[in-house]
Amino acid sequence: MLSLIRKKKESFIIKFVFIIIVLSFVGTIFLVWGQGSDGMGRGKGGYAATVDGTRISLEEYRNAYQRVKSMYQQIYG
């Protein structure tokens, strides 16, 4: 398969297929990235994760993250 692509690398069809592949990846990043699912990250009712059916709010996550970050900053400067 790769040898065929290498032989036909100047072909319009090969270039077109690769352009479609690249655009689909880029489009996915812009259309889906950061939206989450099930209301995650949307407004005040958003949550960071669900663990064993328990929702962890964004505020709880941010506080825990800041505590851990501060601890490592104190340890390693």
mmJSON file of the N, C-alpha and C atoms, coordinates in Angstrom:
{"data_MODEL":{"atom_site":{
"group_PDB":["ATOM","ATOM","ATOM","ATOM","ATOM","ATOM","ATOM","ATOM","ATOM","ATOM","ATOM","ATOM","ATOM","ATOM","ATOM","ATOM","ATOM","ATOM","ATOM","ATOM","ATOM","ATOM","ATOM","ATOM","ATOM","ATOM","ATOM","ATOM","ATOM","ATOM","ATOM","ATOM","ATOM","ATOM","ATOM","ATOM","ATOM","ATOM","ATOM","ATOM","ATOM","ATOM","ATOM","ATOM","ATOM","ATOM","ATOM","ATOM","ATOM","ATOM","ATOM","ATOM","ATOM","ATOM","ATOM","ATOM","ATOM","ATOM","ATOM","ATOM","ATOM","ATOM","ATOM","ATOM","ATOM","ATOM","ATOM","ATOM","ATOM","ATOM","ATOM","ATOM","ATOM","ATOM","ATOM","ATOM","ATOM","ATOM","ATOM","ATOM","ATOM","ATOM","ATOM","ATOM","ATOM","ATOM","ATOM","ATOM","ATOM","ATOM","ATOM","ATOM","ATOM","ATOM","ATOM","ATOM","ATOM","ATOM","ATOM","ATOM","ATOM","ATOM","ATOM","ATOM","ATOM","ATOM","ATOM","ATOM","ATOM","ATOM","ATOM","ATOM","ATOM","ATOM","ATOM","ATOM","ATOM","ATOM","ATOM","ATOM","ATOM","ATOM","ATOM","ATOM","ATOM","ATOM","ATOM","ATOM","ATOM","ATOM","ATOM","ATOM","ATOM","ATOM","ATOM","ATOM","ATOM","ATOM","ATOM","ATOM","ATOM","ATOM","ATOM","ATOM","ATOM","ATOM","ATOM","ATOM","ATOM","ATOM","ATOM","ATOM","ATOM","ATOM","ATOM","ATOM","ATOM","ATOM","ATOM","ATOM","ATOM","ATOM","ATOM","ATOM","ATOM","ATOM","ATOM","ATOM","ATOM","ATOM","ATOM","ATOM","ATOM","ATOM","ATOM","ATOM","ATOM","ATOM","ATOM","ATOM","ATOM","ATOM","ATOM","ATOM","ATOM","ATOM","ATOM","ATOM","ATOM","ATOM","ATOM","ATOM","ATOM","ATOM","ATOM","ATOM","ATOM","ATOM","ATOM","ATOM","ATOM","ATOM","ATOM","ATOM","ATOM","ATOM","ATOM","ATOM","ATOM","ATOM","ATOM","ATOM","ATOM","ATOM","ATOM","ATOM","ATOM","ATOM","ATOM","ATOM","ATOM","ATOM","ATOM","ATOM","ATOM","ATOM","ATOM","ATOM","ATOM","ATOM","ATOM"],
"id":[1,2,3,4,5,6,7,8,9,10,11,12,13,14,15,16,17,18,19,20,21,22,23,24,25,26,27,28,29,30,31,32,33,34,35,36,37,38,39,40,41,42,43,44,45,46,47,48,49,50,51,52,53,54,55,56,57,58,59,60,61,62,63,64,65,66,67,68,69,70,71,72,73,74,75,76,77,78,79,80,81,82,83,84,85,86,87,88,89,90,91,92,93,94,95,96,97,98,99,100,101,102,103,104,105,106,107,108,109,110,111,112,113,114,115,116,117,118,119,120,121,122,123,124,125,126,127,128,129,130,131,132,133,134,135,136,137,138,139,140,141,142,143,144,145,146,147,148,149,150,151,152,153,154,155,156,157,158,159,160,161,162,163,164,165,166,167,168,169,170,171,172,173,174,175,176,177,178,179,180,181,182,183,184,185,186,187,188,189,190,191,192,193,194,195,196,197,198,199,200,201,202,203,204,205,206,207,208,209,210,211,212,213,214,215,216,217,218,219,220,221,222,223,224,225,226,227,228,229,230,231],
"type_symbol":["N","C","C","N","C","C","N","C","C","N","C","C","N","C","C","N","C","C","N","C","C","N","C","C","N","C","C","N","C","C","N","C","C","N","C","C","N","C","C","N","C","C","N","C","C","N","C","C","N","C","C","N","C","C","N","C","C","N","C","C","N","C","C","N","C","C","N","C","C","N","C","C","N","C","C","N","C","C","N","C","C","N","C","C","N","C","C","N","C","C","N","C","C","N","C","C","N","C","C","N","C","C","N","C","C","N","C","C","N","C","C","N","C","C","N","C","C","N","C","C","N","C","C","N","C","C","N","C","C","N","C","C","N","C","C","N","C","C","N","C","C","N","C","C","N","C","C","N","C","C","N","C","C","N","C","C","N","C","C","N","C","C","N","C","C","N","C","C","N","C","C","N","C","C","N","C","C","N","C","C","N","C","C","N","C","C","N","C","C","N","C","C","N","C","C","N","C","C","N","C","C","N","C","C","N","C","C","N","C","C","N","C","C","N","C","C","N","C","C","N","C","C","N","C","C","N","C","C","N","C","C"],
"label_atom_id":["N","CA","C","N","CA","C","N","CA","C","N","CA","C","N","CA","C","N","CA","C","N","CA","C","N","CA","C","N","CA","C","N","CA","C","N","CA","C","N","CA","C","N","CA","C","N","CA","C","N","CA","C","N","CA","C","N","CA","C","N","CA","C","N","CA","C","N","CA","C","N","CA","C","N","CA","C","N","CA","C","N","CA","C","N","CA","C","N","CA","C","N","CA","C","N","CA","C","N","CA","C","N","CA","C","N","CA","C","N","CA","C","N","CA","C","N","CA","C","N","CA","C","N","CA","C","N","CA","C","N","CA","C","N","CA","C","N","CA","C","N","CA","C","N","CA","C","N","CA","C","N","CA","C","N","CA","C","N","CA","C","N","CA","C","N","CA","C","N","CA","C","N","CA","C","N","CA","C","N","CA","C","N","CA","C","N","CA","C","N","CA","C","N","CA","C","N","CA","C","N","CA","C","N","CA","C","N","CA","C","N","CA","C","N","CA","C","N","CA","C","N","CA","C","N","CA","C","N","CA","C","N","CA","C","N","CA","C","N","CA","C","N","CA","C","N","CA","C","N","CA","C","N","CA","C","N","CA","C","N","CA","C","N","CA","C","N","CA","C"],
"label_alt_id":[null,null,null,null,null,null,null,null,null,null,null,null,null,null,null,null,null,null,null,null,null,null,null,null,null,null,null,null,null,null,null,null,null,null,null,null,null,null,null,null,null,null,null,null,null,null,null,null,null,null,null,null,null,null,null,null,null,null,null,null,null,null,null,null,null,null,null,null,null,null,null,null,null,null,null,null,null,null,null,null,null,null,null,null,null,null,null,null,null,null,null,null,null,null,null,null,null,null,null,null,null,null,null,null,null,null,null,null,null,null,null,null,null,null,null,null,null,null,null,null,null,null,null,null,null,null,null,null,null,null,null,null,null,null,null,null,null,null,null,null,null,null,null,null,null,null,null,null,null,null,null,null,null,null,null,null,null,null,null,null,null,null,null,null,null,null,null,null,null,null,null,null,null,null,null,null,null,null,null,null,null,null,null,null,null,null,null,null,null,null,null,null,null,null,null,null,null,null,null,null,null,null,null,null,null,null,null,null,null,null,null,null,null,null,null,null,null,null,null,null,null,null,null,null,null,null,null,null,null,null,null],
"label_comp_id":["MET","MET","MET","LEU","LEU","LEU","SER","SER","SER","LEU","LEU","LEU","ILE","ILE","ILE","ARG","ARG","ARG","LYS","LYS","LYS","LYS","LYS","LYS","LYS","LYS","LYS","GLU","GLU","GLU","SER","SER","SER","PHE","PHE","PHE","ILE","ILE","ILE","ILE","ILE","ILE","LYS","LYS","LYS","PHE","PHE","PHE","VAL","VAL","VAL","PHE","PHE","PHE","ILE","ILE","ILE","ILE","ILE","ILE","ILE","ILE","ILE","VAL","VAL","VAL","LEU","LEU","LEU","SER","SER","SER","PHE","PHE","PHE","VAL","VAL","VAL","GLY","GLY","GLY","THR","THR","THR","ILE","ILE","ILE","PHE","PHE","PHE","LEU","LEU","LEU","VAL","VAL","VAL","TRP","TRP","TRP","GLY","GLY","GLY","GLN","GLN","GLN","GLY","GLY","GLY","SER","SER","SER","ASP","ASP","ASP","GLY","GLY","GLY","MET","MET","MET","GLY","GLY","GLY","ARG","ARG","ARG","GLY","GLY","GLY","LYS","LYS","LYS","GLY","GLY","GLY","GLY","GLY","GLY","TYR","TYR","TYR","ALA","ALA","ALA","ALA","ALA","ALA","THR","THR","THR","VAL","VAL","VAL","ASP","ASP","ASP","GLY","GLY","GLY","THR","THR","THR","ARG","ARG","ARG","ILE","ILE","ILE","SER","SER","SER","LEU","LEU","LEU","GLU","GLU","GLU","GLU","GLU","GLU","TYR","TYR","TYR","ARG","ARG","ARG","ASN","ASN","ASN","ALA","ALA","ALA","TYR","TYR","TYR","GLN","GLN","GLN","ARG","ARG","ARG","VAL","VAL","VAL","LYS","LYS","LYS","SER","SER","SER","MET","MET","MET","TYR","TYR","TYR","GLN","GLN","GLN","GLN","GLN","GLN","ILE","ILE","ILE","TYR","TYR","TYR","GLY","GLY","GLY"],
"label_asym_id":["A","A","A","A","A","A","A","A","A","A","A","A","A","A","A","A","A","A","A","A","A","A","A","A","A","A","A","A","A","A","A","A","A","A","A","A","A","A","A","A","A","A","A","A","A","A","A","A","A","A","A","A","A","A","A","A","A","A","A","A","A","A","A","A","A","A","A","A","A","A","A","A","A","A","A","A","A","A","A","A","A","A","A","A","A","A","A","A","A","A","A","A","A","A","A","A","A","A","A","A","A","A","A","A","A","A","A","A","A","A","A","A","A","A","A","A","A","A","A","A","A","A","A","A","A","A","A","A","A","A","A","A","A","A","A","A","A","A","A","A","A","A","A","A","A","A","A","A","A","A","A","A","A","A","A","A","A","A","A","A","A","A","A","A","A","A","A","A","A","A","A","A","A","A","A","A","A","A","A","A","A","A","A","A","A","A","A","A","A","A","A","A","A","A","A","A","A","A","A","A","A","A","A","A","A","A","A","A","A","A","A","A","A","A","A","A","A","A","A","A","A","A","A","A","A","A","A","A","A","A","A"],
"label_entity_id":["1","1","1","1","1","1","1","1","1","1","1","1","1","1","1","1","1","1","1","1","1","1","1","1","1","1","1","1","1","1","1","1","1","1","1","1","1","1","1","1","1","1","1","1","1","1","1","1","1","1","1","1","1","1","1","1","1","1","1","1","1","1","1","1","1","1","1","1","1","1","1","1","1","1","1","1","1","1","1","1","1","1","1","1","1","1","1","1","1","1","1","1","1","1","1","1","1","1","1","1","1","1","1","1","1","1","1","1","1","1","1","1","1","1","1","1","1","1","1","1","1","1","1","1","1","1","1","1","1","1","1","1","1","1","1","1","1","1","1","1","1","1","1","1","1","1","1","1","1","1","1","1","1","1","1","1","1","1","1","1","1","1","1","1","1","1","1","1","1","1","1","1","1","1","1","1","1","1","1","1","1","1","1","1","1","1","1","1","1","1","1","1","1","1","1","1","1","1","1","1","1","1","1","1","1","1","1","1","1","1","1","1","1","1","1","1","1","1","1","1","1","1","1","1","1","1","1","1","1","1","1"],
"label_seq_id":[1,1,1,2,2,2,3,3,3,4,4,4,5,5,5,6,6,6,7,7,7,8,8,8,9,9,9,10,10,10,11,11,11,12,12,12,13,13,13,14,14,14,15,15,15,16,16,16,17,17,17,18,18,18,19,19,19,20,20,20,21,21,21,22,22,22,23,23,23,24,24,24,25,25,25,26,26,26,27,27,27,28,28,28,29,29,29,30,30,30,31,31,31,32,32,32,33,33,33,34,34,34,35,35,35,36,36,36,37,37,37,38,38,38,39,39,39,40,40,40,41,41,41,42,42,42,43,43,43,44,44,44,45,45,45,46,46,46,47,47,47,48,48,48,49,49,49,50,50,50,51,51,51,52,52,52,53,53,53,54,54,54,55,55,55,56,56,56,57,57,57,58,58,58,59,59,59,60,60,60,61,61,61,62,62,62,63,63,63,64,64,64,65,65,65,66,66,66,67,67,67,68,68,68,69,69,69,70,70,70,71,71,71,72,72,72,73,73,73,74,74,74,75,75,75,76,76,76,77,77,77],
"pdbx_PDB_ins_code":[null,null,null,null,null,null,null,null,null,null,null,null,null,null,null,null,null,null,null,null,null,null,null,null,null,null,null,null,null,null,null,null,null,null,null,null,null,null,null,null,null,null,null,null,null,null,null,null,null,null,null,null,null,null,null,null,null,null,null,null,null,null,null,null,null,null,null,null,null,null,null,null,null,null,null,null,null,null,null,null,null,null,null,null,null,null,null,null,null,null,null,null,null,null,null,null,null,null,null,null,null,null,null,null,null,null,null,null,null,null,null,null,null,null,null,null,null,null,null,null,null,null,null,null,null,null,null,null,null,null,null,null,null,null,null,null,null,null,null,null,null,null,null,null,null,null,null,null,null,null,null,null,null,null,null,null,null,null,null,null,null,null,null,null,null,null,null,null,null,null,null,null,null,null,null,null,null,null,null,null,null,null,null,null,null,null,null,null,null,null,null,null,null,null,null,null,null,null,null,null,null,null,null,null,null,null,null,null,null,null,null,null,null,null,null,null,null,null,null,null,null,null,null,null,null,null,null,null,null,null,null],
"Cartn_x":[0.826,0.0,0.871,1.893,2.776,3.561,3.948,4.69,3.814,2.524,1.6,1.474,1.357,1.25,2.525,3.684,4.955,5.09,4.652,4.738,3.82,2.654,1.64,1.573,2.664,2.63,2.299,2.503,2.17,0.741,0.039,-1.319,-2.284,-3.22,-4.233,-5.086,-5.406,-6.268,-5.59,-4.309,-3.579,-3.529,-3.227,-3.188,-4.567,-5.602,-6.961,-7.333,-6.991,-7.296,-6.572,-5.304,-4.573,-5.115,-5.545,-6.151,-7.432,-8.25,-9.487,-9.173,-8.155,-7.774,-7.328,-6.473,-5.976,-7.12,-7.983,-9.107,-10.067,-10.228,-11.113,-10.529,-9.199,-8.583,-8.687,-8.388,-8.461,-9.9,-10.846,-12.258,-12.712,-12.252,-12.606,-12.093,-10.884,-10.318,-11.187,-11.552,-12.321,-13.774,-14.357,-15.773,-16.03,-15.13,-15.393,-14.549,-13.337,-12.389,-12.925,-12.96,-13.37,-14.85,-15.666,-17.094,-17.469,-16.74,-17.068,-18.345,-18.892,-20.149,-20.975,-22.256,-23.174,-23.137,-22.97,-23.008,-21.723,-20.667,-19.405,-18.902,-18.494,-17.901,-18.868,-20.139,-21.121,-21.761,-21.392,-22.021,-21.749,-22.622,-22.441,-22.711,-23.551,-23.89,-22.878,-21.8,-20.804,-20.011,-19.401,-18.57,-17.334,-16.287,-15.008,-14.96,-15.57,-15.52,-16.625,-16.844,-17.75,-16.971,-16.919,-16.199,-17.175,-17.389,-18.332,-19.695,-20.153,-21.462,-21.484,-20.369,-20.281,-19.652,-20.358,-19.831,-18.861,-17.756,-16.771,-16.919,-17.292,-17.546,-16.243,-16.401,-15.231,-14.51,-15.274,-14.672,-13.853,-14.387,-13.634,-12.348,-12.444,-11.279,-10.225,-10.663,-9.719,-9.036,-9.792,-9.203,-8.172,-8.499,-7.566,-6.324,-6.526,-5.394,-4.472,-5.038,-4.23,-3.468,-4.104,-3.415,-2.213,-2.394,-1.295,-0.202,-0.591,0.378,1.198,0.532,1.234,2.178,1.726,2.582,3.868,3.756,4.949,5.809,5.21,6.01,6.815,6.236,6.968,8.084,7.827,8.843,10.002,9.713,10.752,11.129,10.419,10.739,10.391],
"Cartn_y":[-1.19,0.0,1.254,1.274,2.436,2.59,1.474,1.565,2.177,1.826,2.412,3.916,4.324,5.758,6.48,5.854,6.486,6.608,5.595,5.641,6.713,6.865,7.795,9.098,9.463,10.625,11.935,12.029,13.243,13.219,12.134,11.983,12.904,13.468,14.341,13.575,12.332,11.528,11.293,10.963,10.739,12.029,13.135,14.419,14.765,14.521,14.809,13.968,12.692,11.808,12.288,12.654,13.135,14.463,15.321,16.587,16.317,15.385,15.028,14.465,13.606,13.022,14.119,15.009,16.092,17.001,17.365,18.237,17.567,16.258,15.578,15.605,15.443,15.535,16.95,17.933,19.323,19.692,19.273,19.548,18.92,17.716,17.048,17.829,18.335,19.109,20.333,21.066,22.299,22.039,20.967,20.723,19.999,19.161,18.294,18.635,19.069,19.255,20.248,19.845,20.721,20.747,20.092,20.101,19.133,18.064,17.075,16.341,15.674,14.959,14.999,14.77,14.733,16.018,17.154,18.43,18.808,18.068,18.381,19.74,20.556,21.835,22.891,22.692,23.66,24.39,25.628,26.469,26.01,26.442,26.108,24.644,24.012,22.62,21.641,22.137,21.262,20.517,19.444,18.671,18.213,17.921,17.546,16.067,15.224,13.774,13.103,11.844,11.005,9.774,9.517,8.366,7.529,6.297,5.39,6.053,6.794,7.427,8.74,9.143,10.401,11.463,12.568,13.65,14.505,14.847,15.741,17.076,18.1,19.406,20.027,20.968,21.669,22.417,22.975,23.715,22.784,21.603,20.632,20.223,19.993,19.61,20.717,21.945,23.062,23.248,23.128,23.267,22.175,20.943,19.833,20.021,20.446,20.681,21.761,22.858,23.947,23.496,22.669,22.164,21.315,20.413,19.544,20.363,21.307,22.168,22.965,23.53,24.308,23.42,22.206,21.281,20.992,20.69,20.398,21.622,22.81,24.025,24.253,23.951,24.106,23.076,21.864,20.801,21.071,21.39,21.512,22.944,23.885,25.294,25.698],
"Cartn_z":[0.0,0.0,0.0,0.871,0.914,-0.382,-0.967,-2.224,-3.321,-3.32,-4.292,-4.083,-2.825,-2.515,-2.93,-2.679,-3.055,-4.568,-5.29,-6.748,-7.32,-6.729,-7.24,-6.447,-5.767,-4.865,-5.568,-6.851,-7.587,-8.127,-7.901,-8.402,-7.652,-8.402,-7.81,-6.798,-7.083,-6.2,-4.858,-4.854,-3.603,-2.791,-3.442,-2.737,-2.175,-2.944,-2.5,-1.273,-1.303,-0.167,1.083,0.967,2.137,2.652,1.758,2.187,2.964,2.49,3.194,4.578,4.666,5.958,6.922,6.475,7.334,7.769,6.847,7.195,8.178,8.069,9.013,10.417,10.548,11.866,12.428,11.61,12.061,12.409,11.583,11.865,13.161,13.429,14.68,15.876,15.771,16.879,17.158,16.126,16.331,16.712,16.229,16.492,17.804,18.234,19.375,20.593,20.375,21.468,22.495,23.755,24.836,25.135,24.341,24.611,25.711,25.869,26.882,26.536,27.558,27.345,28.616,28.486,29.631,30.441,29.785,30.496,31.182,30.973,31.64,31.187,32.144,31.834,31.355,31.511,31.023,32.195,32.362,33.374,34.792,35.726,37.128,37.42,36.637,36.884,36.338,35.752,35.157,36.214,35.794,36.701,35.967,36.73,36.141,35.808,36.669,36.457,37.249,36.919,37.686,38.114,39.414,39.947,40.748,40.328,40.99,41.19,40.221,40.288,41.039,41.637,42.376,41.488,41.307,40.488,41.294,40.652,41.256,40.539,41.301,40.693,40.195,39.29,38.78,39.89,40.804,41.922,42.812,43.131,43.934,43.222,41.925,41.152,41.162,40.91,40.892,42.242,43.325,44.654,44.917,44.591,44.792,43.928,42.698,41.804,42.366,42.845,43.397,44.642,45.491,46.683,46.296,45.354,44.927,44.253,43.423,42.743,43.75,44.749,45.777,46.575,46.882,47.645,46.868,45.588,44.804,44.586,44.529,44.407,45.679,46.841,48.093,48.208,47.756,47.855,46.91,45.649,44.641,44.272,44.852,44.593,43.281],
"occupancy":[1.0,1.0,1.0,1.0,1.0,1.0,1.0,1.0,1.0,1.0,1.0,1.0,1.0,1.0,1.0,1.0,1.0,1.0,1.0,1.0,1.0,1.0,1.0,1.0,1.0,1.0,1.0,1.0,1.0,1.0,1.0,1.0,1.0,1.0,1.0,1.0,1.0,1.0,1.0,1.0,1.0,1.0,1.0,1.0,1.0,1.0,1.0,1.0,1.0,1.0,1.0,1.0,1.0,1.0,1.0,1.0,1.0,1.0,1.0,1.0,1.0,1.0,1.0,1.0,1.0,1.0,1.0,1.0,1.0,1.0,1.0,1.0,1.0,1.0,1.0,1.0,1.0,1.0,1.0,1.0,1.0,1.0,1.0,1.0,1.0,1.0,1.0,1.0,1.0,1.0,1.0,1.0,1.0,1.0,1.0,1.0,1.0,1.0,1.0,1.0,1.0,1.0,1.0,1.0,1.0,1.0,1.0,1.0,1.0,1.0,1.0,1.0,1.0,1.0,1.0,1.0,1.0,1.0,1.0,1.0,1.0,1.0,1.0,1.0,1.0,1.0,1.0,1.0,1.0,1.0,1.0,1.0,1.0,1.0,1.0,1.0,1.0,1.0,1.0,1.0,1.0,1.0,1.0,1.0,1.0,1.0,1.0,1.0,1.0,1.0,1.0,1.0,1.0,1.0,1.0,1.0,1.0,1.0,1.0,1.0,1.0,1.0,1.0,1.0,1.0,1.0,1.0,1.0,1.0,1.0,1.0,1.0,1.0,1.0,1.0,1.0,1.0,1.0,1.0,1.0,1.0,1.0,1.0,1.0,1.0,1.0,1.0,1.0,1.0,1.0,1.0,1.0,1.0,1.0,1.0,1.0,1.0,1.0,1.0,1.0,1.0,1.0,1.0,1.0,1.0,1.0,1.0,1.0,1.0,1.0,1.0,1.0,1.0,1.0,1.0,1.0,1.0,1.0,1.0,1.0,1.0,1.0,1.0,1.0,1.0,1.0,1.0,1.0,1.0,1.0,1.0],
"B_iso_or_equiv":[0.0,0.0,0.0,0.0,0.0,0.0,0.0,0.0,0.0,0.0,0.0,0.0,0.0,0.0,0.0,0.0,0.0,0.0,0.0,0.0,0.0,0.0,0.0,0.0,0.0,0.0,0.0,0.0,0.0,0.0,0.0,0.0,0.0,0.0,0.0,0.0,0.0,0.0,0.0,0.0,0.0,0.0,0.0,0.0,0.0,0.0,0.0,0.0,0.0,0.0,0.0,0.0,0.0,0.0,0.0,0.0,0.0,0.0,0.0,0.0,0.0,0.0,0.0,0.0,0.0,0.0,0.0,0.0,0.0,0.0,0.0,0.0,0.0,0.0,0.0,0.0,0.0,0.0,0.0,0.0,0.0,0.0,0.0,0.0,0.0,0.0,0.0,0.0,0.0,0.0,0.0,0.0,0.0,0.0,0.0,0.0,0.0,0.0,0.0,0.0,0.0,0.0,0.0,0.0,0.0,0.0,0.0,0.0,0.0,0.0,0.0,0.0,0.0,0.0,0.0,0.0,0.0,0.0,0.0,0.0,0.0,0.0,0.0,0.0,0.0,0.0,0.0,0.0,0.0,0.0,0.0,0.0,0.0,0.0,0.0,0.0,0.0,0.0,0.0,0.0,0.0,0.0,0.0,0.0,0.0,0.0,0.0,0.0,0.0,0.0,0.0,0.0,0.0,0.0,0.0,0.0,0.0,0.0,0.0,0.0,0.0,0.0,0.0,0.0,0.0,0.0,0.0,0.0,0.0,0.0,0.0,0.0,0.0,0.0,0.0,0.0,0.0,0.0,0.0,0.0,0.0,0.0,0.0,0.0,0.0,0.0,0.0,0.0,0.0,0.0,0.0,0.0,0.0,0.0,0.0,0.0,0.0,0.0,0.0,0.0,0.0,0.0,0.0,0.0,0.0,0.0,0.0,0.0,0.0,0.0,0.0,0.0,0.0,0.0,0.0,0.0,0.0,0.0,0.0,0.0,0.0,0.0,0.0,0.0,0.0,0.0,0.0,0.0,0.0,0.0,0.0],
"pdbx_formal_charge":[null,null,null,null,null,null,null,null,null,null,null,null,null,null,null,null,null,null,null,null,null,null,null,null,null,null,null,null,null,null,null,null,null,null,null,null,null,null,null,null,null,null,null,null,null,null,null,null,null,null,null,null,null,null,null,null,null,null,null,null,null,null,null,null,null,null,null,null,null,null,null,null,null,null,null,null,null,null,null,null,null,null,null,null,null,null,null,null,null,null,null,null,null,null,null,null,null,null,null,null,null,null,null,null,null,null,null,null,null,null,null,null,null,null,null,null,null,null,null,null,null,null,null,null,null,null,null,null,null,null,null,null,null,null,null,null,null,null,null,null,null,null,null,null,null,null,null,null,null,null,null,null,null,null,null,null,null,null,null,null,null,null,null,null,null,null,null,null,null,null,null,null,null,null,null,null,null,null,null,null,null,null,null,null,null,null,null,null,null,null,null,null,null,null,null,null,null,null,null,null,null,null,null,null,null,null,null,null,null,null,null,null,null,null,null,null,null,null,null,null,null,null,null,null,null,null,null,null,null,null,null],
"auth_seq_id":[1,1,1,2,2,2,3,3,3,4,4,4,5,5,5,6,6,6,7,7,7,8,8,8,9,9,9,10,10,10,11,11,11,12,12,12,13,13,13,14,14,14,15,15,15,16,16,16,17,17,17,18,18,18,19,19,19,20,20,20,21,21,21,22,22,22,23,23,23,24,24,24,25,25,25,26,26,26,27,27,27,28,28,28,29,29,29,30,30,30,31,31,31,32,32,32,33,33,33,34,34,34,35,35,35,36,36,36,37,37,37,38,38,38,39,39,39,40,40,40,41,41,41,42,42,42,43,43,43,44,44,44,45,45,45,46,46,46,47,47,47,48,48,48,49,49,49,50,50,50,51,51,51,52,52,52,53,53,53,54,54,54,55,55,55,56,56,56,57,57,57,58,58,58,59,59,59,60,60,60,61,61,61,62,62,62,63,63,63,64,64,64,65,65,65,66,66,66,67,67,67,68,68,68,69,69,69,70,70,70,71,71,71,72,72,72,73,73,73,74,74,74,75,75,75,76,76,76,77,77,77],
"auth_comp_id":["MET","MET","MET","LEU","LEU","LEU","SER","SER","SER","LEU","LEU","LEU","ILE","ILE","ILE","ARG","ARG","ARG","LYS","LYS","LYS","LYS","LYS","LYS","LYS","LYS","LYS","GLU","GLU","GLU","SER","SER","SER","PHE","PHE","PHE","ILE","ILE","ILE","ILE","ILE","ILE","LYS","LYS","LYS","PHE","PHE","PHE","VAL","VAL","VAL","PHE","PHE","PHE","ILE","ILE","ILE","ILE","ILE","ILE","ILE","ILE","ILE","VAL","VAL","VAL","LEU","LEU","LEU","SER","SER","SER","PHE","PHE","PHE","VAL","VAL","VAL","GLY","GLY","GLY","THR","THR","THR","ILE","ILE","ILE","PHE","PHE","PHE","LEU","LEU","LEU","VAL","VAL","VAL","TRP","TRP","TRP","GLY","GLY","GLY","GLN","GLN","GLN","GLY","GLY","GLY","SER","SER","SER","ASP","ASP","ASP","GLY","GLY","GLY","MET","MET","MET","GLY","GLY","GLY","ARG","ARG","ARG","GLY","GLY","GLY","LYS","LYS","LYS","GLY","GLY","GLY","GLY","GLY","GLY","TYR","TYR","TYR","ALA","ALA","ALA","ALA","ALA","ALA","THR","THR","THR","VAL","VAL","VAL","ASP","ASP","ASP","GLY","GLY","GLY","THR","THR","THR","ARG","ARG","ARG","ILE","ILE","ILE","SER","SER","SER","LEU","LEU","LEU","GLU","GLU","GLU","GLU","GLU","GLU","TYR","TYR","TYR","ARG","ARG","ARG","ASN","ASN","ASN","ALA","ALA","ALA","TYR","TYR","TYR","GLN","GLN","GLN","ARG","ARG","ARG","VAL","VAL","VAL","LYS","LYS","LYS","SER","SER","SER","MET","MET","MET","TYR","TYR","TYR","GLN","GLN","GLN","GLN","GLN","GLN","ILE","ILE","ILE","TYR","TYR","TYR","GLY","GLY","GLY"],
"auth_asym_id":["A","A","A","A","A","A","A","A","A","A","A","A","A","A","A","A","A","A","A","A","A","A","A","A","A","A","A","A","A","A","A","A","A","A","A","A","A","A","A","A","A","A","A","A","A","A","A","A","A","A","A","A","A","A","A","A","A","A","A","A","A","A","A","A","A","A","A","A","A","A","A","A","A","A","A","A","A","A","A","A","A","A","A","A","A","A","A","A","A","A","A","A","A","A","A","A","A","A","A","A","A","A","A","A","A","A","A","A","A","A","A","A","A","A","A","A","A","A","A","A","A","A","A","A","A","A","A","A","A","A","A","A","A","A","A","A","A","A","A","A","A","A","A","A","A","A","A","A","A","A","A","A","A","A","A","A","A","A","A","A","A","A","A","A","A","A","A","A","A","A","A","A","A","A","A","A","A","A","A","A","A","A","A","A","A","A","A","A","A","A","A","A","A","A","A","A","A","A","A","A","A","A","A","A","A","A","A","A","A","A","A","A","A","A","A","A","A","A","A","A","A","A","A","A","A","A","A","A","A","A","A"],
"auth_atom_id":["N","CA","C","N","CA","C","N","CA","C","N","CA","C","N","CA","C","N","CA","C","N","CA","C","N","CA","C","N","CA","C","N","CA","C","N","CA","C","N","CA","C","N","CA","C","N","CA","C","N","CA","C","N","CA","C","N","CA","C","N","CA","C","N","CA","C","N","CA","C","N","CA","C","N","CA","C","N","CA","C","N","CA","C","N","CA","C","N","CA","C","N","CA","C","N","CA","C","N","CA","C","N","CA","C","N","CA","C","N","CA","C","N","CA","C","N","CA","C","N","CA","C","N","CA","C","N","CA","C","N","CA","C","N","CA","C","N","CA","C","N","CA","C","N","CA","C","N","CA","C","N","CA","C","N","CA","C","N","CA","C","N","CA","C","N","CA","C","N","CA","C","N","CA","C","N","CA","C","N","CA","C","N","CA","C","N","CA","C","N","CA","C","N","CA","C","N","CA","C","N","CA","C","N","CA","C","N","CA","C","N","CA","C","N","CA","C","N","CA","C","N","CA","C","N","CA","C","N","CA","C","N","CA","C","N","CA","C","N","CA","C","N","CA","C","N","CA","C","N","CA","C","N","CA","C","N","CA","C","N","CA","C","N","CA","C","N","CA","C"],
"pdbx_PDB_model_num":[1,1,1,1,1,1,1,1,1,1,1,1,1,1,1,1,1,1,1,1,1,1,1,1,1,1,1,1,1,1,1,1,1,1,1,1,1,1,1,1,1,1,1,1,1,1,1,1,1,1,1,1,1,1,1,1,1,1,1,1,1,1,1,1,1,1,1,1,1,1,1,1,1,1,1,1,1,1,1,1,1,1,1,1,1,1,1,1,1,1,1,1,1,1,1,1,1,1,1,1,1,1,1,1,1,1,1,1,1,1,1,1,1,1,1,1,1,1,1,1,1,1,1,1,1,1,1,1,1,1,1,1,1,1,1,1,1,1,1,1,1,1,1,1,1,1,1,1,1,1,1,1,1,1,1,1,1,1,1,1,1,1,1,1,1,1,1,1,1,1,1,1,1,1,1,1,1,1,1,1,1,1,1,1,1,1,1,1,1,1,1,1,1,1,1,1,1,1,1,1,1,1,1,1,1,1,1,1,1,1,1,1,1,1,1,1,1,1,1,1,1,1,1,1,1,1,1,1,1,1,1]
}}}
